[in-house]
Amino acid sequence: MIERPNSKAVDRKRRLALAASDLPLRDAAVRVADFEEAYGAWDLETARAEAERCIQCPAAPCVKACPLGNDIPYALWLLEHGDVAGSAAVFRDTSTMPEICGRVCPQSELCEGACPYTKQGRPPVPIGRLEAFVTDRTPRAEDRPVPPSGHRAAVVGAGPAGLTVAEILARRGHAVTVFDAWPAQGGVLRYGIPTFKMSHRLVSEFEERLRALGVEFVPDTFVGDDLSVDDLFSRGFETVFLGIGAGVYRESSLEGADLPGVHQATPFLVRANVDEALRPEDLAEAATVGRRVAVIGGGDTAMDCVRTALRLGAEEVTCWYRRTESEMPGNPRDRELARQEGAKFRWLAQPVRFRADADGHLAFMDCVEMALGEPDDSGRRRPVPVDGSGLTAEVDTVILSLGYGGDMESVRAIPGLDAGESGLIHIDAETGATSREGVFAGGDAVLGPALVVTAVAQARRAALAMHEQMTADARMEPAASWSTR
């Protein structure tokens, strides 16, 4: 593998003068007509040119901003010099799913946000697209089960955290069984993220890799109802990892929220983006929208719904948000893609009632104007209704994206598990250990709705701690031994 560069020998002035290439984004009019990934792939020459823009900062702020600590400068140095496989190996040394993180991480808030180009108001080095590029072009080595350790671990939840724990433990020879309430594996990767952001093929390939390592999957099983954590221990599992996410969506109490034509975000996205064979029976019917669609909310899920509705053929899709754009929590890059695809935005307005037409179907949305008051606990200015204001919008479909919380039902079903009032599980930050002996947790079940990369980072720490507990080895092993290549 090519050696790291001598920092003093890097001509940063020359690199800073290099022009950025356009991102490999498909034309909006073309991509909005299908559910394929919005981004295409660069050719090798362009990818190398983009990697060369990296000035190889000695302080490596991009590495510090990455929850996984990916060695980004070295990976880009290898790509710049044509070593695509070596670059992919660097990303895979610290991440179980770089193909996925390269697509779905909000790089503008993480590694790319820390890039010196960003501070200059220039396009940053497109780290995420380059991470996806090198890992897409470098097939993983064929996986085979390793010699069995004789230890058994259970993973509850087949999302990014659970799958990460399963892979790391399986590579150490432990027998791993993954239980999940959905019919197929992937959790939010399959049942939350639309295919135009990330092909679900990547999730299926991850599952196949784990099966090749000997991991067993038990779908359609809700731990806390069909099965308890005590049952898992009684079946011989020595440790249990809870990666149950925070997918309990907030119900709306507004009048008319139960009308035909009003949908919750998750069921809508599942029915629109997941193959029918992999959807639960109650979501088997494909999603449809009317001519005028309103999406209520401002996060990433709201943008996913907006862009999905456009692809389903809606003529007018508007995102309604009670604050202004500067307070929106979602990824600004996704908002820009939505705008390119034809989405509209209505700021400082909040629905107060949904009304039906003579046939009983949703037809009108009554709203109130909002103004921004003093900051709330989140640091954003609190939206306050404007007295005497009001407006009515004609709508055929409303999609509610009002946020998510922890799975309190599952948490309460586990004796001895310490959790907050919101259902988020309390853990030891270094090990992922919960208050219940032998039970570990990570990802959104701990953090609330967060990022794939933070779920993977927590899961890696928990997997190492679970391995040590099962093998009674208190010695902390070096991070290099975590490699998932």
Beta strands, then each sheet from edge to edge (+ up, - down):
strand 1: 152-156
strand 2: 175-179
strand 3: 216-218
strand 4: 239-242
strand 5: 248-249
strand 6: 262-264
strand 7: 292-296
strand 8: 316-320
strand 9: 344-346
strand 10: 349-356
strand 11: 362-375
strand 12: 381-385
strand 13: 391-394
strand 14: 397-400
strand 15: 404-405
strand 16: 439-441
sheet 1: 3+ 2+ 1+ 4+ 16+
sheet 2: 5+ 15-
sheet 3: 6+ 14+ 7+ 8+ 9+
sheet 4: 10+ 11- 12+
sheet 5: 10+ 11- 13+
end
